[in-house]
Amino acid sequence: MRGYDIYIYEYSLLNRKGDKMIELDLSKIEDIEFDGIDTNDYPDFCDAFITSATYNGRDLTEEELEWIGDDNSDWVYDKLMEHLY
């Protein structure tokens, strides 16, 4: 477990006006599927990305998946390592 894991509890996805649209607790994201995994790019896997996941039993939207990938790259990398190994 990395030190930042202690601080990853809840993030807010905001729309362009700054209004809160949805809150995502990263610890509740499950059933994560990846694509773009290129073993020649080990150990970076910079082209890998989440294609689908669930949150409290519902599928995440494309916008939510994009937000997770863009704003939580260390978390995504850790989940990718769990997925691969």
C-alpha positions as CSV (number, residue, x, y, z in Angstrom):
1,M,0.0,0.0,0.0
2,R,1.4,3.4,-0.9
3,G,1.2,6.4,1.3
4,Y,-1.4,8.2,-0.8
5,D,-3.9,5.4,-0.3
6,I,-4.6,6.8,3.1
7,Y,-5.9,10.0,1.5
8,I,-7.9,8.5,-1.3
9,Y,-11.4,8.4,0.1
10,E,-13.8,10.5,-1.9
11,Y,-13.6,12.8,-4.9
12,S,-16.2,15.0,-6.6
13,L,-16.8,15.3,-10.3
14,L,-17.8,18.9,-11.1
15,N,-19.5,20.2,-14.2
16,R,-18.3,23.3,-16.0
17,K,-20.2,25.6,-13.7
18,G,-18.5,24.1,-10.7
19,D,-21.7,22.4,-9.5
20,K,-21.2,19.0,-7.9
21,M,-22.6,16.3,-10.2
22,I,-21.6,13.1,-8.4
23,E,-19.3,11.9,-5.7
24,L,-17.2,8.8,-6.2
25,D,-15.6,6.9,-3.4
26,L,-12.7,5.1,-5.2
27,S,-12.8,2.2,-2.7
28,K,-16.3,1.3,-4.0
29,I,-15.2,0.9,-7.7
30,E,-15.3,-2.7,-8.7
31,D,-15.2,-5.0,-11.8
32,I,-12.5,-2.9,-13.4
33,E,-11.7,-3.9,-17.0
34,F,-8.6,-2.5,-18.9
35,D,-7.6,-2.1,-22.5
36,G,-4.5,-0.8,-24.2
37,I,-2.2,-3.0,-22.2
38,D,1.1,-3.3,-24.2
39,T,3.7,-5.6,-22.5
40,N,6.4,-3.9,-24.5
41,D,5.7,-0.8,-22.4
42,Y,6.4,-2.5,-19.1
43,P,6.6,-1.2,-16.4
44,D,4.9,2.1,-17.5
45,F,1.8,0.8,-19.4
46,C,1.1,4.4,-20.3
47,D,-1.4,3.4,-23.0
48,A,-3.6,1.3,-20.6
49,F,-6.9,2.6,-19.6
50,I,-10.1,1.6,-17.9
51,T,-12.8,0.5,-20.3
52,S,-15.5,-0.4,-17.8
53,A,-16.1,-0.6,-14.0
54,T,-19.0,-0.6,-11.6
55,Y,-19.8,1.7,-8.7
56,N,-22.2,0.5,-6.1
57,G,-23.5,-2.0,-8.6
58,R,-24.1,0.4,-11.5
59,D,-21.9,0.8,-14.6
60,L,-19.8,3.9,-14.6
61,T,-20.4,6.4,-17.4
62,E,-17.8,7.3,-20.0
63,E,-17.4,10.7,-18.3
64,E,-16.8,9.1,-15.0
65,L,-14.3,6.6,-16.4
66,E,-12.5,9.5,-18.2
67,W,-12.4,11.5,-15.0
68,I,-11.0,8.6,-13.0
69,G,-8.2,8.0,-15.6
70,D,-7.3,11.7,-15.9
71,D,-7.4,12.7,-12.2
72,N,-6.4,9.5,-10.4
73,S,-3.6,8.0,-12.5
74,D,-1.7,6.6,-9.5
75,W,-4.8,4.8,-8.3
76,V,-5.5,3.5,-11.9
77,Y,-1.9,2.2,-12.1
78,D,-2.2,0.4,-8.8
79,K,-5.5,-1.2,-10.0
80,L,-3.8,-2.2,-13.3
81,M,-1.0,-3.9,-11.4
82,E,-3.5,-5.8,-9.3
83,H,-5.3,-6.8,-12.5
84,L,-2.1,-8.1,-14.2
85,Y,-0.5,-9.7,-11.2
